[in-house]
Amino acid sequence: MRQGKPYGTAAGGQHQDIAGRAVLDAIGATVQLTASVRDGNDREVADADVTWTSGNTEVASVTDEGLVTARKNGSAVVRAVSGQFHILT
């Protein structure tokens, strides 16, 4: 599994961090991704709603909590969205 910390920034200095980036090497394998929305002072925005989606649900599914499951060989982009912030993993 490769680890990384991608993030996006919007006007006002707010950004969203993704705690994990992964390559799943077996069908049925899972990885838990987490996201946090932060303000311009790098403080976490409490109770920020984050919506998770998979760009290829045949290859990888993702739950509302960010748990990604490999379904078959291929690639998929998982997106975390909070308000105007969009993060790809």
QUIBELZI-V710755 format. One record per pair of residues at least 12 apart in sequence whose ideal C-beta (glycine too) atoms are under 6 Angstrom apart, sorted by sequence separation. I is the first residue (numbers start at 1). GAP is how many residues later the second one is. D is the distance in whole Angstrom. If there is no record, write none. Layout:
i->{I:I}
gap->{GAP:GAP}
d->{D:D}
This chain:
i->{6:59:20:59:52:19:35:59:60:62:4:18:59:2:16:17:56:1:2:16:55:54:55:15:54:14:14:53:13:12:52:50:51:34:50:33:48:32:30:31:30:29:27:35:37:24:16:21:16:18:16:18:10:10:8:8}
gap->{12:12:13:13:14:15:15:15:16:16:17:17:17:19:19:19:20:21:21:21:21:22:22:23:24:25:26:26:27:28:28:30:30:32:32:33:34:35:37:37:39:41:43:45:45:46:66:68:69:69:71:71:74:75:77:79}
d->{5:6:5:6:5:4:5:4:4:5:4:5:4:6:6:5:4:5:5:5:5:5:4:6:5:5:6:5:3:6:6:5:5:6:5:4:5:5:6:5:5:5:5:4:5:4:6:5:4:5:5:5:5:6:5:5}
